[in-house]
Amino acid sequence: MSFHRNSLDDLQPPLLPLIETHITTENGQPPLEQLSADQMLTKYCGEFGFWQLRHFVLTCMAWVLDAFHTMVMIFADREPGWTCEPGFVCVWDTDKSVCGLQPGSWRWDGGEGRSTVTEWGLVCGQKYKVGLVQALFFVGSMIGSGTFGHLSDSKLGRKGSLTIVCIMNILFGLLTSISPNYPTYVLLRLLTGFSSGGVGICAFVLATEPIGPTKRGIAGMSTFYFYSLGIALSSGIAYIFQSWRTLYIASSVPSILFLTLIIPFISESPRWYLIRGETDKAMKIMHNIAKSNGKHLPKGVYIVLDEEAKSSHDKGTEILTKESVSGLVIDVIKAPLMRKRLFLLMGINFTCSVVYYGLNLNVVNLKTNIHLSVLLNAIAEMPAYLLTSILIDRYGRRPLGVVTQWFSGIFCIMGSLSRSQGSWQLLRMACGFLGIFGMAGTYNLLYIYSMELFPTVVRNAALGCARQVGQFGNIIVPFVVVMDGGYSFMVFGVCGIVGGILVFYLPETLNKPLYDTMDRTIDKENESLCLRKGWWNGDTNKNTVEVS
């Protein structure tokens, strides 16, 4: 598709009408310097100072809550042990199942209120209902990711969307604790998945957008430490609160604390204010960032969109066009460059979800203490996060994305070729552990990589859409896990290899700025393509470039 450029001034975003705004300083004079958000952070405000650190930590606490509402199902829906009643002789099969036992000859350890399985008899022929609850939770999460991804790019904003999903998590979590029957429980878990689907993406974008370009990579990848912390803490909470009803209450209380004690101290993203045309509010936040970081932002400096910052270097512009825009997924699909990135990202999210969650579900099959297993699994992921955080700014996003997925895929294939008996079982367990290690690293860098591939105006919508496809992978994972161990490992291995191949076709984003509009993103991609092919003469407006 040919992409013709004549003049930047002739381009108008197709989303909403433009609003002409006279940008002046307090004394009524034109600004001395017009900078994009990344330029202002780098030159005046500081890329990662005290303001960004405080904002990052407070916002990422939402990831802990996301882990609570997701991992609670492992403990609430578990099948506990059982004991033979005195006076009865219990003869069971190799799996020590209660299906062949005479009713009344055995009892659940801890009583019938220990889990949903014991209370509603979700065993034997009803066991599929446990997997159904988990699958429907991810169905809700898939829908919620896309819904809140769009809402956070439009009128609600990042902080507004995060507040809404937090309120919904509290409501649905508390209602789940008083579910009178299984159908009600399934419905409430579906709704909880819907609200939880928006937590991760809203918190991630809100936490990383105010950070400068050279610090954004390692900061963005650090968000997963909070999720792993949430998994570890959920294990402790479940150990203290043994009843599934009290467990859901205990898992919802932290969300109440977050809503009342933390969200009031979190700032909205200045980039979101900028694309909404509210530059005064964006400037106020930038001044606060500079002041908290011990920097000084001169009065004659003003924040503008990326393309306006570029044009201001070419000519003195006193009247600028401010866009009040909100991006839709359809806008991403209409642009060939953005469409290619979105479809590739969808495939990568799908393969990563199948491998990561599939290997994690296999931990339950180890038949060990479930609280200890979940805790160790959370701890095991942290070295992968640390390693990728160190390497991402040294080797780049794309090479690391390929290596981590292929690392995971190769060990999964090795696990599929090993037997499930004797010493071979230890080899399969080791392969599964290394597979989780590799894919945890991929998940860590995937969020920051995905965010850098799209401009501010459609960032959350694109990421939400890609995460929806990832949630579809989560939905089918339970059906893969029930397959023979060798076949399931082979599926995980193939997904890891395919995911690494897809990353090859994405561009590198290391140390590149976050652009605000799609026009500016396409401009820079055209410029890079011209430079690689020797076509560029310093003016992208005079070039006709094939964008595919």
CORDADA-V470054 format. One record per residue. RES is the residue in one letter. PHI is phi in radians with two decimals (none if undefined). Layout:
res = <RES | RES>
phi = <PHI | PHI>
//
This chain:
res = <M | S | F | H | R | N | S | L | D | D | L | Q | P | P | L | L | P | L | I | E | T | H | I | T | T | E | N | G | Q | P | P | L | E | Q | L | S | A | D | Q | M | L | T | K | Y | C | G | E | F | G | F | W | Q | L | R | H | F | V | L | T | C | M | A | W | V | L | D | A | F | H | T | M | V | M | I | F | A | D | R | E | P | G | W | T | C | E | P | G | F | V | C | V | W | D | T | D | K | S | V | C | G | L | Q | P | G | S | W | R | W | D | G | G | E | G | R | S | T | V | T | E | W | G | L | V | C | G | Q | K | Y | K | V | G | L | V | Q | A | L | F | F | V | G | S | M | I | G | S | G | T | F | G | H | L | S | D | S | K | L | G | R | K | G | S | L | T | I | V | C | I | M | N | I | L | F | G | L | L | T | S | I | S | P | N | Y | P | T | Y | V | L | L | R | L | L | T | G | F | S | S | G | G | V | G | I | C | A | F | V | L | A | T | E | P | I | G | P | T | K | R | G | I | A | G | M | S | T | F | Y | F | Y | S | L | G | I | A | L | S | S | G | I | A | Y | I | F | Q | S | W | R | T | L | Y | I | A | S | S | V | P | S | I | L | F | L | T | L | I | I | P | F | I | S | E | S | P | R | W | Y | L | I | R | G | E | T | D | K | A | M | K | I | M | H | N | I | A | K | S | N | G | K | H | L | P | K | G | V | Y | I | V | L | D | E | E | A | K | S | S | H | D | K | G | T | E | I | L | T | K | E | S | V | S | G | L | V | I | D | V | I | K | A | P | L | M | R | K | R | L | F | L | L | M | G | I | N | F | T | C | S | V | V | Y | Y | G | L | N | L | N | V | V | N | L | K | T | N | I | H | L | S | V | L | L | N | A | I | A | E | M | P | A | Y | L | L | T | S | I | L | I | D | R | Y | G | R | R | P | L | G | V | V | T | Q | W | F | S | G | I | F | C | I | M | G | S | L | S | R | S | Q | G | S | W | Q | L | L | R | M | A | C | G | F | L | G | I | F | G | M | A | G | T | Y | N | L | L | Y | I | Y | S | M | E | L | F | P | T | V | V | R | N | A | A | L | G | C | A | R | Q | V | G | Q | F | G | N | I | I | V | P | F | V | V | V | M | D | G | G | Y | S | F | M | V | F | G | V | C | G | I | V | G | G | I | L | V | F | Y | L | P | E | T | L | N | K | P | L | Y | D | T | M | D | R | T | I | D | K | E | N | E | S | L | C | L | R | K | G | W | W | N | G | D | T | N | K | N | T | V | E | V | S>
phi = <none | -1.40 | -2.06 | -1.64 | -2.17 | -1.94 | -2.71 | -1.06 | -1.22 | -1.45 | -1.49 | -2.27 | -1.03 | -1.47 | -1.53 | -2.41 | -1.05 | -1.55 | -2.07 | -1.36 | -2.30 | -1.48 | -1.58 | -2.37 | -1.46 | -1.13 | -1.57 | 1.49 | -1.66 | -1.06 | -1.13 | -1.32 | -2.59 | -2.04 | -2.20 | -1.31 | -1.07 | -1.12 | -1.13 | -1.19 | -1.10 | -1.24 | -1.50 | -2.15 | -1.51 | 1.74 | -1.38 | -2.69 | -1.84 | -1.09 | -1.06 | -1.14 | -1.11 | -1.11 | -1.10 | -1.12 | -1.12 | -1.10 | -1.18 | -1.26 | -1.07 | -1.11 | -1.14 | -1.07 | -1.13 | -1.06 | -1.14 | -1.01 | -1.25 | -1.52 | -1.35 | -1.04 | -1.16 | -1.08 | -1.53 | -1.23 | -1.85 | -1.35 | -1.77 | -1.32 | -1.33 | -2.44 | -2.28 | -1.28 | -1.19 | -1.03 | 1.62 | -2.03 | -1.92 | -1.73 | -2.00 | -2.12 | -1.47 | -1.14 | -1.56 | 0.93 | -1.53 | -1.58 | -1.10 | -1.64 | -1.56 | -1.23 | -0.98 | 1.58 | -1.58 | -2.59 | -2.51 | -1.32 | -1.21 | 1.60 | 1.60 | -1.30 | -1.56 | -1.16 | -2.63 | -1.15 | -1.11 | -1.30 | -1.29 | -1.95 | 1.10 | -1.51 | -2.30 | 0.95 | -1.22 | -1.75 | -1.14 | -1.05 | -1.17 | -1.17 | -1.14 | -1.12 | -1.06 | -1.13 | -1.11 | -1.22 | -1.05 | -1.29 | -1.09 | -1.09 | -1.13 | -1.10 | -1.19 | -1.14 | -1.05 | -1.20 | -1.12 | -1.36 | -1.09 | -1.26 | -1.09 | -1.28 | -1.51 | -1.83 | -1.23 | -1.24 | 1.37 | -1.20 | -1.17 | -1.09 | -1.15 | -1.11 | -1.13 | -1.10 | -1.17 | -1.17 | -1.09 | -1.13 | -1.08 | -1.09 | -1.08 | -1.22 | -1.13 | -1.20 | -1.16 | -1.06 | -1.15 | -2.00 | -1.03 | -1.38 | -2.71 | -1.13 | -1.01 | -1.14 | -1.06 | -1.08 | -1.07 | -1.21 | -1.22 | -1.08 | -1.19 | -1.12 | -1.08 | -1.06 | -1.29 | -1.16 | -1.07 | -1.62 | -1.18 | -1.05 | -1.22 | -1.16 | -1.16 | -1.14 | -1.14 | -1.11 | -1.32 | -1.76 | -1.08 | -1.40 | -1.66 | -1.17 | -1.10 | -1.39 | -1.86 | -1.20 | -1.10 | -1.20 | -1.18 | -1.10 | -1.30 | -1.31 | -1.08 | -1.27 | -1.07 | -1.20 | -1.17 | -1.12 | -1.06 | -1.10 | -1.11 | -1.09 | -1.18 | -1.10 | -1.13 | -1.16 | -1.09 | -1.16 | -1.21 | -1.37 | -1.78 | -1.35 | -1.35 | -1.15 | -1.24 | -1.18 | -1.14 | -1.16 | -1.14 | -1.09 | -1.33 | -1.62 | -1.04 | -1.01 | -1.16 | -1.13 | -1.13 | -1.11 | -1.15 | -1.61 | -1.89 | -1.98 | -0.97 | -1.03 | -1.75 | -1.69 | -1.63 | -1.21 | -1.24 | -1.13 | -1.17 | -1.18 | -1.04 | -1.15 | -1.25 | -1.52 | 1.46 | -1.68 | -1.20 | -1.08 | -1.18 | -1.11 | -1.14 | -1.08 | -1.17 | -1.12 | -1.13 | -1.14 | -1.09 | -1.08 | -1.11 | -1.16 | -1.53 | 1.30 | -1.91 | -2.23 | -1.82 | -1.04 | -1.19 | -1.43 | -1.76 | -2.30 | -1.53 | -2.42 | -1.19 | -0.99 | -1.20 | -1.30 | -1.12 | -1.18 | -1.19 | -1.20 | -1.41 | -1.56 | -2.76 | -1.31 | -1.95 | -1.63 | -2.01 | -1.95 | -1.70 | -1.77 | -1.61 | -1.88 | -2.20 | -2.46 | -1.54 | -2.03 | -1.06 | -1.10 | -1.20 | -1.18 | -1.18 | -1.19 | -1.58 | -0.95 | -1.10 | -1.18 | -1.11 | -1.06 | -1.11 | -1.12 | -1.16 | -1.12 | -1.15 | -1.06 | -1.10 | -1.17 | -1.08 | -1.12 | -1.13 | -1.11 | -1.13 | -1.06 | -1.25 | -1.11 | -1.28 | -1.12 | -1.16 | -1.19 | -1.16 | -1.18 | -1.10 | -1.10 | -1.34 | -1.29 | 1.02 | -1.93 | -1.06 | -1.16 | -1.14 | -1.19 | -1.10 | -1.15 | -1.09 | -1.14 | -1.12 | -1.14 | -1.16 | -1.13 | -1.32 | -1.12 | -1.05 | -1.15 | -1.10 | -1.13 | -1.12 | -1.19 | -1.12 | -1.31 | -1.53 | -1.11 | -1.56 | -1.73 | -1.94 | 1.70 | -1.31 | -1.16 | -1.04 | -1.19 | -1.12 | -1.19 | -1.12 | -1.14 | -1.24 | -1.20 | -1.02 | -1.14 | -1.09 | -1.10 | -1.24 | -1.17 | -1.13 | -1.07 | -1.13 | -1.23 | -1.53 | -1.58 | -1.47 | -1.86 | -2.28 | 1.05 | -1.19 | -1.13 | -1.13 | -1.13 | -1.13 | -1.14 | -1.11 | -1.14 | -1.12 | -1.12 | -1.11 | -1.19 | -1.12 | -1.11 | -1.00 | -1.15 | -1.29 | -1.10 | -1.13 | -1.11 | -1.04 | -1.12 | -1.43 | -1.13 | -1.15 | -1.20 | -1.11 | -1.10 | -1.10 | -1.39 | -1.46 | -2.24 | -1.27 | -0.97 | -1.12 | -2.22 | -1.07 | -1.18 | -1.11 | -1.19 | -1.14 | -1.12 | -1.15 | -1.13 | -1.21 | -1.05 | -1.14 | -1.07 | -1.15 | -1.11 | -1.10 | -1.10 | -1.14 | -1.51 | -0.97 | -0.98 | -1.30 | -1.33 | -1.13 | -1.29 | -1.21 | -0.99 | -0.90 | -1.14 | -1.17 | -1.13 | -1.12 | -1.15 | -1.06 | -1.09 | -1.15 | -1.10 | -1.08 | -1.12 | -1.15 | -1.09 | -1.06 | -1.13 | -1.12 | -1.10 | -1.11 | -0.95 | -1.58 | -1.65 | -1.38 | -1.34 | -2.12 | -1.04 | 1.08 | -1.61 | -1.24 | -1.49 | -1.52 | -1.65 | -2.12 | -1.22 | -1.01 | -1.17 | -1.08 | -1.19 | -0.97 | -1.19 | -1.18 | -1.08 | -1.08 | -1.13 | -1.13 | -1.12 | -1.10 | -1.14 | -1.72 | 1.32 | -1.65 | -1.35 | -2.04 | 1.73 | -2.38 | -1.18 | -1.22 | -1.74 | -1.91 | -2.02 | -2.13 | -1.38 | -1.91 | -2.41>
//
